Amino acid sequence: MEIDFEHMLRFLVEYSWIYNFKVTDFISGQHWRSLPKEWVECLLALSVEELNELPFGFSKDEWPASLKTFVQQALTFGIGRTPAPRPGVEIPPQLCQGMSPKKQHEVSRMADYVHSAATEAGCDIIVDVGSGLGYLGQVLHSTYGHWILGLESKAGHTHGADSRNSVAVKNGIKNITFELDQSEECRECFRKEVETAWFEFHSGGRESQNKNCTPQKRIGARRDADKVKSVVGSHSNNEDCTKVKTEHCNRKRGDVDCTGSCLNPVLRHFREEKKDHDGSCVTSHYEAEVAEEINDRLTDGTGQNSDPQPACHVRDRLDVSLFEDDVGGRAEVGGQADFGVRIQPRVCMIGLHCCGDLTPTMMEFFAELECVRVLCCVSCCFHRMELEESGNNIKNFPMSTKVKSSVAQVGVDGSVFSLTKYGLRLAAQETRSRWRHQTESDHKFHERNVAYRGVLQLYLQSESIHSEKLVRKLTRRADTVSFSSYVQTVLRNMKLQTDSEVVLDGDTVRTKLHQLFDENQNSFQYIEPFTVLQVMLQPVLESLLYYDRQAWLQEQDIRARVVPIFDEYISPRNLALTASKHSVT
């Protein structure tokens, strides 16, 4: 399907007033005044059920044409979020330990999809980038026999993955501490680490321990591996690669790590998701209901593996044909040629929850390295994408020539499209699926949360007050029962002082906050109507990012598409960017 990027960008420019601001500034910036006057009465009159259905196309005949047009256009630009009816894989009980229901759902579905894509492309090894504690790789190996190289930027997670492997799937998986960046040195190091792992697997030190892999097959694999040991030489223990990895690919980026898995239960997941997106009108605050619904959906959420092939069919023995060069010629190892031998494995590169700029980095690896044949990324945390040095533009957006030219075309008539951090944050928020299940109580709570935080922000700005949180989480749900309880908690958990570093008296602050609350109470009614407009733009912004990345890959003559693979309600980041230098499953 050809994407009309110019039309899409003009739509986002026209309605940028909906999302292009910090949500904590909703009251101080009086952003509700941006609502078209003919929309206000219609939106304020919506019942809870109608409000929940608006992102799905609900409208009324008597509404103004501009509002009905907005509703329809918002539906047009988003990528479909309903996954194909794939059964997923049944995760062995010993591998489920530590996985939340949400994580089990994601691993089950993605393992099934990755297996199909890797098998179709004839991949020899799967590289899991941001592998965390190794959940996905362990299931891919134990279920299908794939060899797995896990790359994780945090050493603690790497050690944790190895500990799990010692209990669950000891061989056929290698985990290393390795962080991708866009340097040539890192790409070279990546290539050598993949080859090292591949030869270790073939040499018998890390052969598959899958029960379907017979001793005869393992002996065959070792015998075939011996044929190429002379070709390998010292290649698999390259000291230069270790040096490069240490200098270029194992650098810390603070304590941000969204690419790895976590051991937290499902309720903690949603609470942490709320923390990450603090202040957004779209963030969910109804953890208990979501957890209960997810558990209900997951009761029958996984099925038996429908693949009729035995698990060890994935290259359990080393064929001579496996090493043949793609053009039937000579392959060189360490500068020396060997007839009819290819030492470069075919790689399937995957990432579950690729944070920030990780997906664009993996795309460059995929395009530049011939050995990487398949790419499958599920992206998240778009608001953590890096800014250019100017601080005005996103470093890795737009990527494609198509979107760049469309941005320029939009600017011809004086319009300016710029994807800011606020747009990226909305793109990373929950989708309309969870909004649809909000109750009146949920809406009231959300309204209070945004209103109270907005009043606090108004006070800080109007009085030029400097604030410092004394605890990680400023307030909790119980603190928003009333504005008085909210203020009391804020005064306990936040240090407030003037430019001259004078700490403010609690009674003075309390009096001023209540005064501002009373003066702005009328604006609170616009919070939920404004929020639903954000919910409607969320899929458009996320789709734009995915479409741009897909277009960039296609401009490199690579087949690519975007596929929904998870249940959107269970896992809002349910889209996968998939690409293959041969075909895409």
Stockholm file with secondary structure:
# STOCKHOLM 1.0

chainA/1-585         MEIDFEHMLRFLVEYSWIYNFKVTDFISGQHWRSLPKEWVECLLALSVEELNELPFGFSKDEWPASLKTFVQQALTFGIGRTPAPRPGVEIPPQLCQGMSPKKQHEVSRMADYVHSAATEAGCDIIVDVGSGLGYLGQVLHSTYGHWILGLESKAGHTHGADSRNSVAVKNGIKNITFELDQSEECRECFRKEVETAWFEFHSGGRESQNKNCTPQKRIGARRDADKVKSVVGSHSNNEDCTKVKTEHCNRKRGDVDCTGSCLNPVLRHFREEKKDHDGSCVTSHYEAEVAEEINDRLTDGTGQNSDPQPACHVRDRLDVSLFEDDVGGRAEVGGQADFGVRIQPRVCMIGLHCCGDLTPTMMEFFAELECVRVLCCVSCCFHRMELEESGNNIKNFPMSTKVKSSVAQVGVDGSVFSLTKYGLRLAAQETRSRWRHQTESDHKFHERNVAYRGVLQLYLQSESIHSEKLVRKLTRRADTVSFSSYVQTVLRNMKLQTDSEVVLDGDTVRTKLHQLFDENQNSFQYIEPFTVLQVMLQPVLESLLYYDRQAWLQEQDIRARVVPIFDEYISPRNLALTASKHSVT
#=GR chainA/1-585 SS CCCCHHHHHHHHHHTGGGTSSCGGGTTTTTGGGGSCHHHHHHHHTCCHHHHHHGGGTCCCTTSCHHHHHHHHHHHHHSCCCCCCCCCCCCCCHHHHTTCCHHHHHHHHHHHHHHHHHHHHTTCSEEEEETCTTCHHHHHHHHHHCCCEEEEESCHHHHHHHHHHHHHSCCSSEEEEECCCCSSHHHHHHHHHHHHHHHHHHHHTTTCCCCTTSCHHHHHHHHHHHHHHHHHHTTGGGCHHHHHHIIIIISCCCTTCCCSSCCCCCHHHHHHHHHHHTTTCTTCCCCHHHHHHHHHHHHTTCCCCCCCCSCGGGTTCSCCTGGGSCTTSSEEEETTEEEETCCCCCCEEEEEEEEETTHHHHHHHHHHHCTTEEEEEEEEECGGGSCBCTTSSSBTTSSCSHHHHHHHHHHGGGTCCCCCCHHHHHHHTSCCHHHHTTCCHHHHHHHHHHHHHHHHHHHHHHHTTCEEEESSSSSCCGGGGSSHHHHHHHHHHHEEEECTTCCBCCHHHHHHHHHHHHHHHGGGGGGHHHHHHHHHHHHHHHHHHHHHHHHHHHHHTTCEEEEEECSCTTTCSCCEEEEEESSCCC
#=GC SS_cons         CCCCHHHHHHHHHHTGGGTSSCGGGTTTTTGGGGSCHHHHHHHHTCCHHHHHHGGGTCCCTTSCHHHHHHHHHHHHHSCCCCCCCCCCCCCCHHHHTTCCHHHHHHHHHHHHHHHHHHHHTTCSEEEEETCTTCHHHHHHHHHHCCCEEEEESCHHHHHHHHHHHHHSCCSSEEEEECCCCSSHHHHHHHHHHHHHHHHHHHHTTTCCCCTTSCHHHHHHHHHHHHHHHHHHTTGGGCHHHHHHIIIIISCCCTTCCCSSCCCCCHHHHHHHHHHHTTTCTTCCCCHHHHHHHHHHHHTTCCCCCCCCSCGGGTTCSCCTGGGSCTTSSEEEETTEEEETCCCCCCEEEEEEEEETTHHHHHHHHHHHCTTEEEEEEEEECGGGSCBCTTSSSBTTSSCSHHHHHHHHHHGGGTCCCCCCHHHHHHHTSCCHHHHTTCCHHHHHHHHHHHHHHHHHHHHHHHTTCEEEESSSSSCCGGGGSSHHHHHHHHHHHEEEECTTCCBCCHHHHHHHHHHHHHHHGGGGGGHHHHHHHHHHHHHHHHHHHHHHHHHHHHHTTCEEEEEECSCTTTCSCCEEEEEESSCCC
//
